């Protein structure tokens, strides 16, 4: 019987965990259009992970009340992060240019997100299956669909959602946020630091006191308490749904926008 430690190891050994996209992004200051298109796909994916939908109520329905409370804490802590991510993205896009201000107000979420989509449409719009209405690649839609399952209320899907949450929070805390810090701050290409007002999104999520550290602790506890021979297959399936779909999205962005990495079929 696998333990929670075994599941965490499976997640951290998956290729998504050490995906080269972040290193490739950090190697040079990317042009504004590349940066904007990257952020559009990333922010659309991130937005799909925040709502709890029916997930907490389904956990309660199947006598997993503590798990529901732990997930609700994560959902509540994510409030406002969409606006913070848009501000950070707008600031980085502005700093990707040679002195030209793309977004006059990086705190105008609607304007920034519209501009990011414009870049995505320009650079990725010719890909098979790309949808101009929402600016989503096939790979982004597939990754988002994993979180749309939180609208389901059956027991099997609810357990799969727990596995997805586990993989999400471990990767967010240990891979995605550190990857963003590497590419945007540590690289020095954009002249920003963690204390900048416009970088609040990253600061709020980073390190031992960051939101992602608490999210990871919550979901590890939630899964550990229900892990047994019956729940394990569903939890692992949910983990793999996340790991494979997000790997495909990172592959695409790495190949199509950063000019490196693994090609990904649409």
Secondary structure, 3 states (H helix, E strand, C coil): CCCHHHHHHHHHHCCCCCCCHHHHHHCCCCCHHHHHHHHHHHHHHHHHHHCCCCHHHHHHHCCCHHHHHHHHHHHHHCCCHHHHHHHHHHHHHHHCCCCCCCCCCCCCHHHHHHHHHHHHHHHHCCCCCCECCCCECHHHHHHHHHHHHHHCCCHHHHHHHHHHHHHHHHHHHHHHHHHHHHHHHHCCCCCCCCCCHHHHHHHHHCCCCCHHHHHHHHHHHHHHHHCCHHHHHHHHHHHHHHHHHHHHHHHHHHHHCCCCCCCCCC
